[in-house]
Each structure stands twice: as C-alpha cells, then as structure tokens.
Amino acid sequence: MLISIDTLRADHLGSYGYGRDTSPFLDQLAARGKRFAHARSPSPWTLPTHSTMLSGQLPVHHRVVDDGSQLGQDTPLLAETLAQAGYATIGVTSTFFASRRFGFDRGFTHFEDFELTKKANNAGAVDAEDVIAEARTALSERPGEPVFLFLHFYDVHYPYEAPGDWDERFDRPGSRDDLEYKNYFWYLEHPVPAAQLKHQIAQYDEEIAYVDEQLRRLMAAFEEAGRQPWILVTADHGEEFGERGSWGHGHTLGPEQLHVPLILAGPGIEPGVVDAVVGTQDIAPTLAALAGTRHPDSDGLDLLGAPPERAFVSDSSRFDTNRLGLYQDGLRLDWDLSADRLALYADPAEVSDVSPQRPEDTQRLQRQLIAQLGQPWSGQPGTLTSEGRIVTDQARSRLTLTEAASFALVPLDATIRHGERGPWSIQETPPEGAPLSYSGVRAGLTELSEADRARLEALGYLQ
C-alpha cells in the first residue's frame, strides 16, 4: 500500500521531531517499521512529484514538469508493473494533479478520482474519509486477492479546513479571513502577522492530525479483515510558512519543500531509522521488490538494501521561478537561473549561504548538476537561442554550433528556437527537417481548458 499525503512536511510529524501531537498513528508506524530520516522529493509541486513517485523516474527523464504535459505511454508505471505480477490494483486520488487527466489511472484495475478533472478539489470536495470509504469498498470486492492500493490525500494542502471538531483541535476555528493567506500572490503583498501565522500553522497541523486518525481507522479495518499489508507513507512535497520570504509551495527548493516523510512498515520489515539520504524515485522499485518483481526503467533503488551515497537533483519552473538544486554529501547547491545566482548550504536548515567561503565546492556541485541533467538535445551547425538558459553556455542565451553537438537545456519545460523554424516545446518532437533532435523520454502533451485554469488559479497554482 502506498499512501501519499499531499503537502506534508516531514518536520511536522512527531517521529521527525515535532513537538505538537499531530501524528500518533504515523509515529507508531515509524516505531515498528523503517523511518527514512532524510527522504527528498525532486520538485516542490504535485504533478512532477507524483510522476516520479509512480514511475520511479526523475523529472529530467519523465519530463512532466509543467501542467501542459503528462506521462508518456512508454513510461512504465508502478501499477502496471504490479498488475503484471498478479496484483489487483486500486487507486483513489483527491487532486486534479494526480487524476486520470494526467494519465495516473494507467495500470489500475479500479481508479477513482471523484471527477476532479472538473472540481480540482479547491473547495475540499473530497476529504480523507471519502478516499478511505472508496478504498474500503473496492477492497471488499476482492477478498483474498493480493492488492496494490494507492491512496492520495489532499487534506493537508491549503485551505487547511479540517472537518468538524478537528478544525479547533490546536487553535481557534478557521474563518473566511484566513483564506486570504492561503494564496502565494496575496502573501507577497501582505506579510502575515505573527498571530495569524501561528493560527495558519495550527490549521495545517489540524489537517495532519485528521488524516493521521483516518489512517489509523484504515489499518484497523485491514487487521479486522485479516490482511497484514506493507505500507509506505510519504508526501509529494512540503509547505513554506514564510521561511525564505515565500509561502505555499512551488517557488523554492529548501528543506520545507523537499524534505518529505518516508515510512515503511509491514511483514518482515526490520524496525529502525535509516540515516542515508533517499528519494521518492526509490518508492516504485522498493514496492516492486516487496511484491517479488522488478520495476523497469527506474532512476531509483530498492530501499530494502543499503542505499549508497548519491546526488539528488531538484528543479522548479512554476510561476515565475526557474531554479535547479543538487544535494550531495551534506551540501545543497541552489541555482537561481532567473537571478543568475548560486548559493551553497552546509546546514540542514539551509539558512547560511557559504558559497563565498567555499567557491571550489560551489563550482564542483554546479558541474555535477550539469552532468546530472544529461544531454538530451543534439544539433547540427547553426545558432540556437533559448528563452531559458543553455547549461553549456551559462553566460549567454545564445549558442552557436560550429559542428554537431549535444547539450542540455534548462528549465526542463523551456521553449527553444532555431532560426525561424521555432518555437516548439521540449516535450514535442521537432518538426521534420529541423536541425535538432531530442533523445530523452518524451512526455505526452495535454491542454488545460479555461475552466481548468480558473480552478487552478483559485488553488493558488496559477496567477
């Protein structure tokens, strides 16, 4: 069973050191299973992170980095792998960005997204109890069958309006005035007063406690049915509460965004804490290994083994941001391409930029990041210009190719032009006769309707 709790910061769970009692069930689960202390997400928003979680591929390979793209049909998904291994597959999701609209239903015997292609869940139309009720009904129809269950919970995502008495578990009930501070663009012009910030965080924590209780009830139902599942609980990304002058998610690559919980428990899982850094790309190969099979074409590793030291790439080109990050050996490089600025952090909270004191480490990680991005484009002689930046030519947005060459382009969803032949998107196949070719795995294309865009604006995803 894979549980994804949207927008859940690791440091708001008791087992990760939080002082408020938000997560008694998850803390118990962590105590009897493996808790991965340093799990990282590759992106600070929902669509690319769930694409990674369910494919085992990083955004640089699956290319789903914008809401105009979706996983390509040639990208294997975990549900397909487990279905081929003889599992019934049940998926229940509660957000637009994990719905069938973006191809997440592929491989599932039973998939329910509550028509969120229309609702987007911006009014809390689907809560944890709805998700669990649907899952229990689907499970009851498959007694005795091996089942892979994927559940996505949206409750911890703003607007943080927990149902019933949960809304005042840690603080006063929410009000209409609170909604103003759920939007990033409002926050930029209206800094949150200290009392309001404390209230917003309490509301966020109330949603965590509510979901935690629903998961306890779900596990009790499993036990009553005689099932002893493996359960992996994680999040797609976290949430900022003004730590870096930002709010919400999608805008920065700090630990509030990318440090996510990862807890694995079930039969044969030895209890303990894993201090090695791991990533959400490791989820698909790990669950496949537990099921006795192998998930193909993955960037991740089976976490039942000893995770080696690795470099972890992150990126975001949402809103007006254009950032790349690399975490390796306790150091985290942040490359703000829009501002043409590099920062290096050596402390876990990423408070102090030490790049002026450590220029060699900064340059080393920048080279490593470029190498991790790969070289998906090849071109014949000519001149290439980009609306973003070309990694192989950092100082300019124009590159002259004097001979056949390969290069990487950032951001991953950049538009490219070659002479008068463009533009075309990096997700698309270049027109016939174009002097460029793209060798990476392509994502599929999708278009948002005006109604879709209006709903995403209400959620703060679009401006």
N, C-alpha and C positions, 0 to 999 in steps of 0.2 A: 504494500500500500504506500502510495506517495501522497503526502499532504503538502500543499503549497499555501502558505498564509501570506497573502499579498501585503507588502509594505512593512513587514515585521523586522525591526532592528534586533540584532542578537542581544545587545546590551540592555534590552527591556525585559529579559527573562531572568528569573531567579537563578537558574543554573549557570547563567553567564555573568552573575554578579550584581543583578539589580536588587535594590532594597525593598521595593514595593512588591506585594504578593500578587503578581499578575498571572502566574503560570504554575500553580501547584501540580497539575497533571503532567505538563511537559517536563517539569523538574523531576518528577518521579520516573518518567520515561527515560530521561537522561541518566538517572542514577542506576537504572537496571540495564542500560544499553551503552552504546558508544556516543559520546558527545565530542563533536569536532570543534575545537575551540577557535579555530581560525579558518572558517569557510568563507570563500569570496564569490561574489556574483560578478559577471563580466560587464554589467551595464546597470544603470540606475532607473530603468523603467521596464514595464511589464512585457511588452511584445518580444523584444530580443532575448530577455532572460528566460521566458518560458520556452522560446525556441531552442535555447541552449539546454535547458533542463530536460526537455523531452526528446532532443535529438543527440545530445552528447557532443554537439559541435559548438565551437565558439563563434561569435558574430562575424569574425573575419572570414570564416568558412561558410556559415549558413547564410550570411548576407542580409538577414532580416533585421535591419537597423532603422527602418522608417515605416510609418503606417501605410505606405503605398506598396509594401511588399509582404509576401508570406512565404512559408517554407516551400521549397520546390518539391515536386513529386519524386525526385531522385534522392532526397534527403531522408534516410531511414529514421523512423520514429520508434520510441520505446514500445508503444502499444502494438505496433506491427511486429516487432521482434518477439514480444511475449505471446501474441496471438499465434504466431508460427510455432511457438514452443508448447502450445496446447492450453493456454490460459484464456478464459473468458475475460474480456477487457471492458471495464466500466469507467467512464469519465463523467464527472459532474463539475462544471465550472460556473463562476459567478461574475465574470467580467467580459466585456467586449473583446479585450485584447488576448483572451485565452479561449475564444469561441470558435465555432465552425467557420466564421467569417474569414479567419486566417489559417484554416486548414488543420486545426488541432483535433478535429474529430477523426482524422485518418487513423485506422487501425483499431478503433474501438467498436466492440460489439454493441454497446449501449453508450450513447453520448447525449448528455443533457446540458444545454447552455441557457435554458429558460428564455429563448428568443432574445438574447442580449444583443444580437445584431440590431435590434430595434430599440431596446431600453437603455443599453450601456450601463445599467445599474447605478446611474448617477443619483437616484433617489433612494438608494438602499433597498431596491425592489426585491433583491434576493439576499437573504442572510444565512448564517451558518446552519440554522435549524432547517431551512429549506434544502440546503445542499445535503445534509445528513439524512433527511427524510427520503429524498430521492435515491440516495445511495443504498439505504436500507431496503427500500422497495426492490431495487434492481438486484441486490444480493439475495433477497428472499426467493427470487425466481430461479436461482442457480444453486440449490442446496447440494453440497458435496463436490461441486466443481472447483478446481483451482481458479482463482480470480485475481486479476490485477486491478486495483482500484486507484484511480487518480482523482483527488478532490482538491478543488481550489476554493479558498475562502477570501472574500473581498472585504470583510467587516473592518479590518484594521486600517484599510485605506480611508482617507478622508471621504465623507464629512464626519467620521467618528461619532456616530449616533447609535450607541448601543441600545437594544430594545429594553423596555420595561425598567425594572429596578436597577439593571446593570448600568444605566445612564447616570446614576448617582452613587456608584459604589465607592469611588475615591474622591468625589468632589460634587459640587452643585450640579443639578441637571443642565444639559445643554440648552441653548436658546438660539433664536434666529440670528442674533447679532454675531454669534460665533462663526457663522458661515462665511463672513467676510474674510476671516483669516485662514480659510481653507484654500485660498487661491494665491498662487505664487505672485501673480502680477499685482494683486492688491497689496501683498506684503511688501513688495519693493517700494511702494509709495507710502505705506502706513506701517512703520515698525510696531511690533506687538508689545504692549505694555507688560511689565513683569507679571502682574496678577493674571492677565489674560493668557500669557504664555504658560504659566503654571496650570491654568484650567485646561488649555488645549492639550497639554501633555497628559493630564489626568483623564481626559476623554479618550485619548489614544490608548492609554493603559486599560481603561474600562473595556474597550473592544477586545484587547488581548485576553483579558480575564473571561469575557463572554465566550470567545472561541475556545479557550482552554477547557471550559466546562463542557461545551458541546463535544469536544474530542473525548473527554472522559466518558461521556454517555455513549459515544460510538464504540469505544473499546469495551465497555461493559456489555453492549449488545453482541459484539464479536464473541466475548467469553461465554455468554449465555447460549450462543449458537454452536459452541464447541470449536470455534476457529481460533487459532493462535497465529496471527499474521506477523510478518515482518512489517515494520512501519518506519518510514523515513519521513521526517518532518523538516521542512526548510522554508525559505522565503525567496521571492524573486529579487527583492531589493529592500532597502530600509527607508528611512524618512528623516529629513532635516527639520530641526526646530531652531533655525537661525544660527547654527554653529559657525557657519562660514559666510554669514551675511546672506544666506539663501533660505529657502523654505520649500517643503514638499520633497519632490524627487525629480530626477531627470536632468539636473543642472550641473552637478559636480560629481566628483569621483572619490570623495572622502569616505572614512570608515562608517559614518552614519548611513551612507548609501549602499556600500558594497560589502560590509561585514554582516553576514546573514547567519542565522542559526542552522545547524545541521545535526540532527539527532537520529540515530539508527538503533532500533531495538527489535527483539524477536528471538525465535528459537535459534540457539547456537551462537548468538552474538555476545561476546565476552564484554562485560562492563568495563568502562574505563574512559579516560579523556585522551583524545588524540591531539597533540600539540602541533603536528605538521600542518602546513598550510594546504588546503584543498580547495576545489572549486565546484560550482554547481554543474559543470560539464562532466563531473565524475559520477553523477547520480544515475544516468542511464546505464553505463557499463556495470555499476555496482549492483543495481537491482536485477539486471540481466544475469549476472553471475550467481546471485542468490537463487534465481529460477533455473539455474543449470544450463544456461545458454550464453551466447555472446552477442553483444550489440555492435553492429558493424560501423565502420567509418567514423569512429568517435575520437574526439580530442582528449577525452577523459580517461581515468584509470579506475580499476576496481579497488574500492577503498577497503576491502577486506584484506588486502595486502598492506605492506608498509609503504605509504606514499613517499616518493622521493622529493628532493628539493626541486622546485620548478619555478619558472617565471609565469606571472599571471597578467595578461593584458586586459585592459578595460577601455571602454570608449563611450562617448555620448555626443550625438549631434542633434539632440532635441532642442526645441525652442531656438534661442539664439546662441547656444553653446556649440563648441567644437573642441572637445577635449579627448586626449588619449592618456592612458596611465599604464604603468608597469610596476608590479610588485615583485621583488626578488630579494632574498637574503635579508629580510627585515627592513629593506629600503623601499620607498614608494616614490616613483617619478610621476609628476603631474605635468603634462604638456598642454598648455592652453594655446591652441593654434590661432584662435581669433585675436588674442592679445600678444601672440608671439613671445610667450613667457614659459620658462621652465622652472619648476620647483622640485625640491628633493626633501623628503621627510624620513627621519630615522626614528621618530617616536610613534607609538601605536595610535595616539590621538591625532597625529598629523597636525600639530599646532605650529611647530617651528620649521621654517624653510632653511635648510642647511646647505642649499646649492652654492652660495658664495664661499662657504668654508670647504666644500667638498666638490670642486669642479671636475675632478677626474671621475668620481663616482657618477656624477650627473651625466657626463658625456658617455661613460660606459653604458649606463642604463638607456640612454637615448639611442645608442647604436643597437643595443639589444632589442629595444622596442621596434625599431625599424625592421630588424631581422625577423621578429615575431610576426609582423604584419604580412610578410611574404611579398611576392612579386606577381600579382595576378594579371597584370597587363603587359602585353608585348606590342611593340610598334616598329614600323619601318621609318626610314628617314623622313623628317618633317618637323613641324613645330606643334607642340601640344600646349594648350593653356587650360587652366583649371579654375573653377570658382572656389575650390578649396585650396589645398596646398599639395604639391607633389613631394613625397617624402625624400626622393633622391635629389631634390633641388630646393632646400628649405628657404633660401633667401629670396626666391622668385616664385611667381605663379605661372611662369612660362618656361618651357623646357624645349630645347632644340635637339632633335635626334639626328645625329650625323650618320648613324648606322643602326642596324637592327638592335633593339634594346628591350630589356624587361624592367619594370618599375612598379612601385606601389603608389596608390593614390589615397589620400585621406581628405575629408572624412569618408567613411565607407559608403555613404549614400551620395557622394559628390556627383555633380553633373560635369561631364567632360565635353570639350570642343576640340576638333581638329580641323583647322581651316574653316571652310564654310559648310562642312558636312554635318555638324552637330546642331543642337546638343542631343545626346542620348544618355540615359541613366546608367549607372554602373551595374544595375541589376539586369539590364537588357542586353541582347545580342546586338553588336554594332551593325549598321546597315551593310548590305552586300557591297563589297568593293572598298569599304572603309579601311584605312591603313592601320587600324588597331584590332587586336583580338584579345578576348578575356578568357583566361584559362581556369578560373576558380569555379566553385559550385554556384550556380545561379539560383537566386530566389525567384519565386513566382511574383507576378505583379498583381496588384489589386487597386481599386479606386474607392475613395470614400465619397459617399453622397453628401449633399448639403445637410441633410438631416443628421447623418453620422457626425459631421464636423460640428454641428450645433451642440450635439450631446457631449462631444469631447471637450468643447470649449467650456461647457458647464462643469465638467470634471477638472478643469484647470490644465488639461493636456495640450490645448491649443490656445493661441492668443487671438 
